């Protein structure tokens, strides 16, 4: 029974790292990488919906690079308006890989979640090792 619970936790953490963990690491790398280029993007559309914790606004930003125009979707606060400008960081080799430089609240939250999940996994592995 213990092995089943342990395997279940490992599977959950693996899925977590393959989704949120990987995305969070990529966002930090893009935010501080010297290889990225910063341009100004403009909000071209808004999508509002009710999420599990209240209203969520997602904006689509368009930004231009020497290779063409691209778009990126990003969650933002209630102050998001059509036409508002934000900084966008992208990789010149692949301009589709980009992040919005404004508000880092969600990135900080995601980073905290990755750290907490890592701690939980470490505690589980330590507890299982003690019982052997």
C-alpha positions as CSV (number, residue, x, y, z in Angstrom):
1,X,0.0,0.0,0.0
2,X,2.8,2.4,0.8
3,X,4.5,1.8,-2.5
4,X,1.3,2.6,-4.3
5,X,0.9,5.9,-2.4
6,X,4.6,6.7,-3.1
7,X,4.2,5.9,-6.8
8,X,1.1,8.0,-7.0
9,X,2.9,11.0,-5.5
10,X,5.8,10.6,-7.8
11,X,3.5,10.4,-10.8
12,X,1.7,13.6,-9.6
13,X,5.0,15.5,-9.1
14,X,6.3,14.3,-12.4
15,X,3.3,15.6,-14.2
16,X,3.5,18.8,-12.2
17,X,7.2,19.3,-13.2
18,X,6.5,18.5,-16.8
19,X,3.8,21.2,-16.9
20,X,4.1,24.1,-14.4
21,X,7.7,23.4,-13.3
22,X,9.1,23.4,-16.8
23,X,7.1,26.5,-17.8
24,X,8.2,28.4,-14.7
25,X,11.9,27.6,-15.3
26,X,11.6,28.7,-18.9
27,X,9.9,32.0,-17.8
28,X,12.7,32.8,-15.3
29,X,15.4,32.0,-18.0
30,X,13.7,34.3,-20.5
31,X,13.3,37.0,-18.0
32,X,17.0,37.1,-17.1
33,X,18.7,35.7,-20.2
34,X,21.2,37.9,-22.1
35,X,20.1,36.2,-25.3
36,X,16.6,37.7,-25.4
37,X,15.5,40.9,-27.0
38,X,12.9,43.2,-25.5
39,X,10.3,44.9,-27.7
40,X,7.0,46.7,-27.0
41,X,3.9,44.7,-27.5
42,X,0.3,46.0,-27.6
43,X,-2.9,44.4,-26.3
44,X,-5.0,43.6,-29.3
45,X,-7.8,41.6,-27.7
46,X,-9.2,40.7,-24.2
47,X,-10.9,37.6,-23.0
48,X,-12.7,37.7,-19.7
49,X,-14.1,34.6,-17.8
50,X,-14.9,33.5,-14.4
51,X,-12.2,31.2,-13.0
52,X,-12.3,29.2,-9.8
53,X,-11.0,32.1,-7.8
54,X,-12.9,34.9,-9.5
55,X,-12.7,36.9,-12.7
56,X,-9.7,36.2,-15.0
57,X,-8.7,38.5,-17.8
58,X,-6.4,37.2,-20.5
59,X,-4.9,39.6,-23.0
60,X,-3.5,38.8,-26.4
61,X,-0.5,41.0,-27.2
62,X,1.0,41.5,-30.6
63,X,4.7,42.2,-30.9
64,X,7.0,42.8,-34.0
65,X,10.4,41.3,-34.7
66,X,12.6,41.4,-37.8
67,X,11.1,38.0,-38.6
68,X,7.5,39.2,-38.5
69,X,4.6,39.8,-36.2
70,X,3.8,37.4,-33.4
71,X,1.2,37.2,-30.6
72,X,1.3,35.9,-27.0
73,X,-1.5,35.4,-24.4
74,X,-1.0,36.4,-20.9
75,X,-3.1,36.6,-17.7
76,X,-3.3,40.1,-16.3
77,X,-5.0,42.2,-13.7
78,X,-8.2,44.1,-14.1
79,X,-6.4,47.2,-15.3
80,X,-5.7,45.5,-18.7
81,X,-7.1,47.6,-21.6
82,X,-7.1,47.3,-25.3
83,X,-4.1,49.2,-26.8
84,X,-2.1,49.2,-23.6
85,X,1.6,48.5,-24.2
86,X,3.8,46.0,-22.3
87,X,7.4,44.9,-22.8
88,X,7.8,41.5,-24.4
89,X,11.0,39.4,-24.2
90,X,11.7,36.9,-27.0
91,X,14.4,34.7,-28.3
92,X,15.7,36.0,-31.6
93,X,16.3,32.5,-32.9
94,X,12.7,31.6,-32.2
95,X,10.5,34.7,-31.7
96,X,7.5,32.5,-30.8
97,X,9.3,31.8,-27.5
98,X,8.4,34.9,-25.5
99,X,7.1,36.3,-22.2
100,X,5.4,39.4,-21.1
101,X,7.6,41.4,-18.8
102,X,4.8,43.2,-16.9
103,X,3.5,41.9,-13.5
104,X,5.4,39.0,-12.1
105,X,2.7,37.9,-9.5
106,X,1.8,34.7,-11.3
107,X,5.5,33.8,-11.9
108,X,6.2,34.3,-8.2
109,X,3.2,32.2,-7.3
110,X,4.2,29.4,-9.7
111,X,7.8,29.5,-8.3
112,X,6.4,29.1,-4.8
113,X,4.3,26.2,-5.9
114,X,7.3,24.5,-7.5
115,X,9.3,24.9,-4.2
116,X,6.4,23.6,-2.1
117,X,5.9,20.6,-4.3
118,X,9.7,19.9,-4.2
119,X,9.6,20.1,-0.4
120,X,6.6,17.7,-0.2
121,X,8.4,15.2,-2.4
122,X,11.5,15.4,-0.3
123,X,9.5,14.8,2.9
124,X,7.8,11.8,1.4
125,X,11.0,10.2,0.1
126,X,12.6,10.9,3.5
127,X,9.7,9.3,5.4
128,X,9.8,6.2,3.2
129,X,13.5,5.9,3.7
130,X,13.2,6.1,7.5
131,X,10.6,3.2,7.5
132,X,13.0,0.9,5.6
